Amino acid sequence: MGVNFINKISLVALDIGGTLLSDDNTISKENLDTIQNLKSKGIKIVLSTAREYSSTKYISKQIKCDYGVFSNGSHLLDINNLKTLKCSLLKTKAVLEIYNYCKKNNLYIHLNQEFCEVSDQMDYFNLKHNILNQGYPDELKSACFLVENLNEYIINNPITKVVIVSEQDLDITIKELEEILKKYNLFITEHNRNLYEHIINKKINYIEIGSTKDTKSSGLIELSKILNIPIDEILVVGDGDNDLEMLSKFPNSICMSNGTEHAKKLAKYITKKDNNNSGVAEGLNYYMTGGVKK
């Protein structure tokens, strides 16, 4: 196909896992330097992720991130001012029913809030973030805590998203939760199978449950309207199936070489380097300085 030369980029939206981060959960110097070069040109940097701000503070600080499209688009945050632009909540009764289901079926449950994450087990995501926190300064540690009485906690705190994790397949769980989801008009916003988490050395399956059908793409479009930035001035970077809509709806897009085949088919440019070898820097530099071949 032909070459599209880039005239202007005002905002770069970055996925985190498998894209910005190496598998050891670090950001390469080359990636950091390239992102700061873009910021020096006045380009806004956005994290576009299924994660919440609470577990991305260290990452946000490192790249001097301006905005966050968190929880797959259901939470928009002005990071510089810690100002909420949008935040969708789940009904307390719905979270309690899901919690009771998880307890009966011996499933790990992880609850996200706007600025905090909790679980009643030190395992999976709670364990991961507590391990990572050992290398972070106090002010940038993930706000991820162990709660003794999660039932009481749910009653007294607003929840943005429920995450259920297992080392077993969750297809049966999804089917058994259908009645609760329908009752409260909830949605499975992400379903990951056999994801290897390097930090805890486990292969896991997990689902995320939210109150809206928001996606990274819809959240980013909403943010673009708030900031008055045209869609064709936004560059998106991702690697996975939860990036597909973002890669397809934005005319400027990059996929990591380690990305899924579906993601690669939709991106305008596929990096030669993977996430462990500064693929983000390669893609951004190529996109910003030349033409992009499909």
Residue pairs with C-beta under 8 A, 6 or more apart in sequence:
1 293
1 294
2 293
3 291
3 292
3 293
4 268
4 291
4 292
5 290
5 291
6 252
6 287
6 288
6 291
6 292
8 233
9 38
9 43
9 233
9 234
9 235
9 252
9 287
9 288
10 42
10 43
10 44
10 229
10 230
10 233
10 234
11 43
11 44
11 45
11 46
11 224
11 227
11 229
11 233
11 234
11 235
12 35
12 38
12 43
12 44
12 45
12 46
12 234
12 235
12 236
12 237
12 284
13 46
13 47
13 48
13 69
13 216
13 220
13 234
13 235
13 236
13 237
13 246
13 250
14 20
14 35
14 45
14 46
14 47
14 48
14 63
14 237
14 280
15 48
15 49
15 216
15 237
15 238
15 239
15 240
15 243
16 47
16 49
16 51
16 56
16 59
17 49
17 240
18 239
18 240
18 256
18 258
18 259
18 275
19 237
19 238
19 239
19 256
19 275
19 279
19 280
20 27
20 31
20 47
20 59
20 63
20 237
20 275
20 280
21 27
21 59
21 275
22 28
22 275
22 276
23 198
23 275
23 276
24 198
25 132
25 198
25 199
27 59
27 62
27 63
28 277
28 278
28 281
30 278
30 281
31 278
31 280
31 281
32 62
32 63
33 281
34 278
34 280
34 281
34 284
34 285
35 45
35 63
35 64
35 280
35 284
36 63
36 64
38 45
38 284
38 288
39 45
39 64
44 66
44 67
44 227
44 229
45 63
45 64
45 65
45 66
45 67
46 65
46 66
46 67
46 68
46 69
46 220
46 223
47 56
47 59
47 60
47 63
47 65
47 67
47 68
47 69
47 70
48 69
48 216
48 219
48 220
48 236
48 238
48 246
49 56
49 68
49 69
49 70
49 72
49 216
50 71
50 72
50 189
50 190
50 208
50 216
50 242
51 70
51 71
52 70
52 71
52 75
52 112
52 113
52 114
52 117
52 160
52 161
53 60
53 68
53 70
53 75
53 77
53 79
53 114
53 115
54 112
54 113
54 114
54 115
54 116
54 117
54 142
54 143
54 144
55 117
55 125
55 129
55 142
55 143
55 144
56 68
56 70
56 142
57 140
57 141
57 142
57 143
58 132
58 136
58 140
58 141
58 142
59 65
60 68
60 79
61 140
65 79
66 78
66 79
66 80
67 76
67 77
67 78
67 79
67 85
67 223
67 227
68 75
68 76
68 77
68 79
69 75
69 76
69 216
69 219
69 220
69 223
70 76
70 77
71 88
71 112
71 160
71 161
71 189
71 208
71 210
71 214
72 189
72 190
72 208
72 210
72 214
72 215
72 216
72 219
72 242
73 212
73 214
73 215
73 216
73 217
73 218
73 219
73 220
73 222
74 86
74 87
74 88
74 160
74 161
74 189
74 210
74 211
74 212
74 214
74 219
75 84
75 86
75 87
75 88
75 114
75 160
75 219
76 84
76 85
76 86
76 87
76 219
76 222
76 223
76 226
77 83
77 84
77 85
77 114
78 84
78 85
84 114
85 223
85 226
86 219
86 222
87 114
87 160
88 160
88 210
88 211
88 212
88 214
89 158
89 159
89 160
89 211
90 159
90 160
90 161
90 162
90 184
90 186
90 209
90 210
90 211
91 184
91 211
92 154
92 155
92 159
93 184
94 180
94 183
94 184
94 186
95 111
95 154
95 159
95 162
96 151
96 154
96 155
97 180
97 183
97 184
98 109
98 162
98 164
98 177
98 180
98 209
99 109
99 150
99 151
99 154
99 162
101 107
101 176
101 177
101 180
102 108
102 109
102 164
103 109
105 173
105 176
107 164
107 165
107 166
107 173
108 119
108 121
108 123
108 124
108 164
108 165
108 166
109 119
109 120
109 150
109 162
109 163
109 164
109 165
110 117
110 118
110 119
110 124
110 125
110 126
110 162
110 163
110 164
110 165
111 117
111 118
111 119
111 150
111 153
111 154
111 159
111 161
111 162
111 163
112 159
112 160
112 161
112 162
112 163
113 157
113 158
113 159
113 160
114 158
114 160
115 143
116 143
116 144
116 145
117 125
117 126
117 129
117 142
117 143
117 144
117 145
118 126
118 144
118 145
118 146
118 147
118 150
118 153
119 125
119 126
119 146
119 147
119 150
120 146
120 147
120 148
120 149
120 150
121 146
122 130
122 146
123 165
123 200
124 165
124 197
124 200
124 202
124 204
124 206
125 144
125 163
125 165
126 144
126 145
126 146
127 200
128 197
128 199
128 200
129 142
129 144
130 142
130 144
131 199
131 200
132 142
132 199
133 141
133 142
133 144
136 142
147 153
160 210
161 189
161 208
161 209
161 210
162 208
162 209
162 210
163 206
163 207
163 208
163 209
164 170
164 173
164 206
164 207
164 209
165 204
165 205
165 206
166 173
166 204
166 205
166 206
167 202
167 203
167 204
167 205
168 205
169 193
169 205
170 191
170 205
170 206
170 207
173 207
174 188
174 191
174 207
177 209
180 186
181 187
181 188
181 209
184 211
185 211
186 209
186 210
186 211
187 209
187 210
187 211
187 212
187 213
188 207
188 208
188 209
189 208
189 209
189 210
189 212
189 213
189 214
189 215
190 206
190 207
190 208
190 242
191 206
191 207
191 208
192 204
192 205
192 206
192 207
193 205
194 203
194 204
194 205
195 203
195 204
195 205
195 206
196 202
196 203
197 203
197 204
215 242
215 245
215 246
216 238
216 242
216 243
216 245
216 246
217 245
217 246
217 248
217 249
217 250
218 245
220 234
220 236
220 246
220 250
221 231
221 249
224 230
224 231
224 234
231 249
231 250
231 251
232 251
232 252
234 250
234 252
235 250
235 252
235 253
235 254
235 284
235 287
236 243
236 246
236 247
236 250
236 252
236 253
236 254
237 253
237 254
237 255
237 256
237 280
237 283
237 284
238 246
238 247
238 253
238 254
238 255
238 256
238 259
238 263
238 267
239 255
239 256
239 258
239 259
239 260
239 263
239 275
240 259
240 260
240 263
241 260
241 262
241 263
243 255
243 259
243 263
244 262
244 263
244 266
246 253
247 253
247 255
247 263
247 266
247 267
248 266
251 268
252 268
252 287
252 292
253 266
253 267
253 268
253 269
254 267
254 268
254 269
254 270
254 271
254 280
254 283
254 284
254 287
255 263
255 264
255 266
255 267
255 269
255 270
255 271
256 270
256 271
256 274
256 275
256 279
256 280
256 283
257 270
257 271
257 272
257 273
257 274
257 279
258 274
258 275
258 276
258 279
259 267
259 270
264 270
268 292
268 294
269 283
269 286
269 287
269 292
269 293
269 294
271 279
271 280
271 282
271 283
271 286
272 279
272 282
273 279
273 282
286 292
